[in-house]
Amino acid sequence: NPKAQAPWDEKGFKVPGGVVHRSPGAGQVATMSNAMLMAKTYGNYPAQKNILSCIYEGIQVPIDAGLRIETRYFINTQQRPEAKAMIRSLFLSMQELSKGGNRPAGHPKTEFKKIAVVGAGLMGAGIAYVQAKAGI
């Protein structure tokens, strides 16, 4: 469709609910979302903070400027040491471990026929359940 347009491409487009700094409730949402984020992540995951900042800043400017803001935050997130460490530990290292990457050379894989679980709390019950499902 040659006449297709996104709503924000139309002249005079306004964000539903108004711009953040002019709406009384929007400032409270931004403040509370940051507080909730810090309570959950303790500041260890910069991607979520960058997402909230990107939304807050990007909604106050025209779409082209907002996309530039989003690009800057994305590149900042991508280049952080936390992102590189998470990719390495949560993806690459898990693949290597599933293939037996940390097994010392010359030691065969150990097979268990019986196990004993001491304690029947949440952890003990979970271990016993998993072993029962595995047929041990």
N, C-alpha and C positions, 0 to 999 in steps of 0.2 A: 504494500500500500504506500504509494509515494507521498501521501498527505499525513502519514502516521506521525504523531508527536507524543512525546512523554508530557505529562501534565506540567512539569517544571520548565519545559521549553516554551510554553505559551507566555506571551507578554503579560506582565502584571500578576504572575502566579504568586500566591501567598501560601505559606506553610500552614496546614490545618492546625488550629489552636493558637496560632500566633508565634512570633519569634521569641526565643527563649528569654532574652533579657527584658522583654516587655510584658511577659505573662507572669502573674504573681505565683502561680503554682509550679511553673517550669523550673524556677530557680531552686525551689525546695526539692523537686525531683532530682535535679542535678546534684545537689548537696547530699541528699540521702543515698543516692546510688553510689556516690564515691565512698560514703561511710560504710555502706553494706559491702562494697567491693573490698575495702581494706580489712573489714572484719572477717571475710571469707578467705582472702588470699594473703593477708599480712604483707602486702606489697611485693610478694615474690614473683608475681606473674605480670610483667609490664604490658602485655597485649591487651588485657581487659581495661586497664587504665587508659591506654592509648585509644581504645575504641570509644570509651565514654568522652574523652577529650575531643576526639574527632567529631563525634555527633554534636557536642555542645558548640564547638567552634564552627563547624561546617554548616549548621542550620542558620547561622546568622548572616551568611554571605550568599551571593548568587551561586548557582550550581557549578559554574566553571571554577570559581575560587574554592568552593567546597570540595571539588574533586582533587584539586591540587593539595589541599589540606589533608585529605584522605590518603593521597599518594605519599606524602611526607611521613605521616604516622605509620603507614604500612612499611615503608623502607626502614624507619627507625626501629620498628618492632622486629623486622626480619634480621637486622644487623646486630641485635643485642646478643650478648654472650648467653643470656638465659635461653633464647630461642635456639641457638646452636647446641647448647647442652641438652635441651629437651629433645631435639631431633636425634642427637647422638644416643642418648640414654633410652628414650622411649621407642625408637624405631630401629636404628642400626644395631645397637647392642642387643636388643631383644631378638632380632633375626639371628645374630651370631650365637646367642645363648641357646636358641631353639635347635641349632645345628650341633650343639655340644662344643662350642668355641672355647670355653674355659676348662674343659676336661684336661687334666695333665696327660701328657703323652705316656703310653705304655700301661695305663690303668684301664681295665675293662669296666664297662657299665655295671653297676651293682643292681641286682634284682632282689626284691624282698618277697618272702613267702608268708611271713607273719610279722605283725607289729604289735606293740603294746602302747596304750594311751593311758597316761596317768592324769586323772582329773576329768570330770564330766561337765565342766563349765562350757561356756560358749565356744572357746577355742578347742577344747578336747572333743566336744560333740561334733564340731566341724571337721576335725581331723579324722575321727572315727567314721563319719558319714562318707567322706571322700574315699577313704580306704575301702569301705564296704562297697561303694559303687565301682571301684577298680577291681573288686574280687579278691582282695587280700584279707 
